[in-house]
Amino acid sequence: MSEQEVLYEVADGIATITINRPTKYNALNNTVRSALTDFFKKAEKDDAVRVVILTGAGEKAFAAGADITGFPGIDSKKVRPAALQGQELSVYIESMSKPVIAAVNGFALGGGCELAMACDIRYASANARFGQPEILLGIIPGYGGTVRLPRLVGLGMAKELVYTGDQIKADEALRIGLVNKVFDSIEALHEGTKELATKLVGKPGVALKLAKQSLNNAWQQTLTDNLAFELDSFCQTFDTEDKEEGVAAFLEKRKAEFKHK
């Protein structure tokens, strides 16, 4: 693992993971994927971390996809481990118990777009560009792009983006539901992302975890199964200290101080 190519910082309950290959448009190689996996697992295990922010170094890119310089001569057997590594990383981000916010500055293409889609919330700067350009290389998305994109933007729009390989600007990504909010500058993006993360740090951790699981189930389970999970989770929150604190704070007209228990 290279700590130089992926940076990790924790402050005020927020872990910030930064892909640090700005001269390569933060392209994803084996080292970066491995480091990202390690840092997300580290954040998951750290009780001091309540929220994770994923971003890219510099102003040009969040992550411009896989490092294509390693593609020549690679066949199906050789590429499978790397694709599987990318899929497993995306699934881990999506399923970890803590909220993950993508702060998208610049290009989020291919695997970079797929990583952003695995995050719970996507904020973008006005210079952000999104796309699944794999078709232009004679291949298709491999980190879950054909699965998550239609669920976020609808099947027709997803097919158009995947079939054409076209890039879209931040305002279009906002219009179709690929991102939650767009900021005028990268500085404003990071300020806005920090503000959201700080807000989530103050929310009850157990309830956030269960809410994330139940919302993710909406993609993965039948309506009946998801409703059953939601019911069990709703009832479970009534056994937490945070529920008692939240209700008491509301009745006493004060700010709640959650202990995430």
N, C-alpha and C positions, 0 to 999 in steps of 0.2 A: 504493500500500500504506500502510495506517495502522498504525504501530507502537503506537499508543495502544490500538487495539481488539484487538490480539493482541500479547502480550508474549513475549519470547524471552530466555532466560537459560541460560548454560552454567557448570557447576561440577562438578568432580570426575568428568569424563567423562560427565555427564548433561546433556542439553539439555531444559529445561522450556519447553513452549509452552502459553501460557495465553490462552484466549479471554476478552477483557476488556471485556464489555458487561453487567456484572451488573444494571444497571437495566433491561435488555431481556432478562433471563434468558439472556444470552449467545447470542441468536438469530443465525443465520448469514445474512449478506447478502453481496453480491458482494465488498465490501472485505475482509470477514473471510475468505471462502474464498480470495481471492487472497493475502492475507497468510499464511494457514496453508500454502498451497502453497509460497510463497517460503521460509518458515522450515523446513519439512520438507526442502526441497531443500538449504537451507543446512546443516542438521544432517547430511544424507547426505554432503555433500562435505567436512565438517570431520573430519579424522582424530582430533581431540581428543575428539569425541563418540562414545561407544560405545553409549549407550542414550538413547531419547527418552521423555519423559513428556508426555502431553496431558491438560490439565485445564481447568476453567473458574473464573473469578474469583468470589469470594463464596461464600455458603453455599446459595443457592437453586437453582443450575443448573450443570450441565456444559455443556449446550447444548440449548436448548428448541426445536430445529428451525429451519427457515427463517423468515425475517422475513416474516410473513404480511401485514404492512401493504403490501407491494409486490405482492400478488397480484391485487387488483381490476383488471379490464380486461386482464389478461395472457392471451394466447391461446397455442396450441401452438407457434407459430413463435417467439414472444417468450420463452417459458419454456425452450426447449430449450438455449440457451447456458448458463444458470444451472444446469440439471440436469446437463448434460454436465460443467460445472466441478466440481460436487459429486461426480459419479462418478469423474472423473479424480483428484481429491484422494484419494478413498477408495482407489482402486487404487494410487496412489503410496504411501500409508501402508502398505498391505498388502504391497506388493512391494519396498519399500526394504530395503536390506541389514541394517539395524540394528533390534533389537527396539524395539517401541513399546508402552508401557503406558498405558492409559487410566485416569486417576484420576477416577472419576465421583462428583461431589458434587451431590446434588439431581437436577433433571430432566435426563434424556437422552431426548428425544422427537424423533420424525421424523428429520430430518437429523442431529441430535445422537446419537441411538441408532445411526444408520448409521455415523457417524464412529467411535463407540466399537467397533462390530463390526468395523471395518477394522483396529483395533489388534490386536496379538498377544495381549495379556492385558488383562483388565478387572478392576480392583479398584473397589469401591464402598463408600460410607458408608451407614449404616443409613437415612439420609433420601433415598437415591437412588430415583428413579422412572424406569422404562423404558417405552417404548411407541412404536408406529407409528400415530399418530392421524389419518393423512392421510384415511382413509375418511370421517371426520367432516366433512371439507371438500369431499367429493365427488371426491377424487383418490386416488392410490396413492403409496407410497414411490417416490422417484426417484433416490436415491443408492446403490442396491444393496440396499435393505432386503429386497425379495422374493427376493433371491438368497442373501445371507449368513445371514439369520435362520433359514431352514429347515435350513441346514447346521450351525448352532450348536445349535438347540433341537429339531429334528425338524419334519417337514412339518406334522403335525397341529397342534402348538402354534403354529407360525408362522402357519398359516391362521387360527387362532382370534384371535391378536393383531392380524393385519392386517385381518381381516374386521370385528372389533368396534371396533378403535381403542382398546381398553382399556389402561390403564396398569397396570403391576405393580410391587410393592414390591421392595426389594433382596433380601429373603429368598426371594421367589418366583423372582426372576431367578437367584439362586444355585441353587435347587432344579432349575431346568430347564436349567442349564448356560450361561446367558447371561453370567454373571460368574464369576470364579474365586474371589473371596473378598469378604466383607463385614466392615466395621469399624464399631465402635460409634459413632464420631464422625468428623467431617471431619478433625480433628487427627490421629487415629489412622490415618485413610486415607492422609494425606500421609506420615506416618511409615512406614507399611507399604509404600507405593509406593516411597519413597526407599530403604528397606531392600532391596527386590527389585531396584531399578535398580542399586544399589551392588553387589549380588551378581552381576548380569549384566555389569557393567563389568569384573569380574575374570575373566570367562570368555574363552576364545580367540575372537577376532573372526572369523577365517576359518571356523572350525567353526560358530559361531553363524549366520553368513550362509548357509552351505550347508544347515544344519539348517532354517532358516526357508524357504529355497527348496524343499527336499524336502517339508516339511510342507504348504506351500501347494499344491504339485503334487498332493497327495492330493485336493484339491478340483477341480483343473483338468485332470488328465490321466488316462489309463487306468492301471490297476494295472500293466500291463507297462511302460509308459513311465516311470511313477514309480519302479518298482523299478530300472530301468536308470539313471535319474538318481541315485538313492540310491547305487547301486553305484559309479558314476563319482565321486561326491562323497566317499564313504567312502575310496576309494583316493586321491583328491586330498589329503585331510587328512594322509596319511602322508608327503607331500612338504613339510610345513610345519615351520617352526622350533618352532611351538607344540606339535606332536605330540612332538618330541624332548624339549622341556622338560617337558611333562606326564608323559611316561613316566619321565623321569629323576627328577622330583619324587616320583612315586609310589614308585619303587624306593628312593629315598633318604629316604623318609618325611618330606618337607618340603612346604611350600606352593609351588605352581607360580607362576612369574612370567611370564605370557604377554606376548608382544610383538605379537600379532595379525598375525603373518607366517607 
